[in-house]
Amino acid sequence: MSCGRAIRLALEVLEDPDRASGCFRRIGQELDISPDSLRGWVRQTQVDTGQRPGTKNSDAQRLAALRSEERFSRNAETDLVCR
């Protein structure tokens, strides 16, 4: 089973308070997925869809790209100054 299907299953179970307790452990065992990994995937999905506060994957990727560009610019500037 793909992680996408596991996430959808967990999100569905989390909607029912009577079934939510221990759902990551149960689903993880059933699908041979680490409960902690599944929990992280579900939390990130909730952030990405606006159901939970946090940094969206798309924002994190953009920040990483900007930091990389900044490092490159600083290194290029240092090279020019040192010559």
Buried (B, 14 or more C-beta within 10 A) or exposed (E): EEBEEBBEBBBEBBEEEEEEEEBBBBBBEEBEBEBEEBBEBBEBBBBBEEEEEEEEEEEEEEEEEEEEEEEEEEEEEEEEEEE
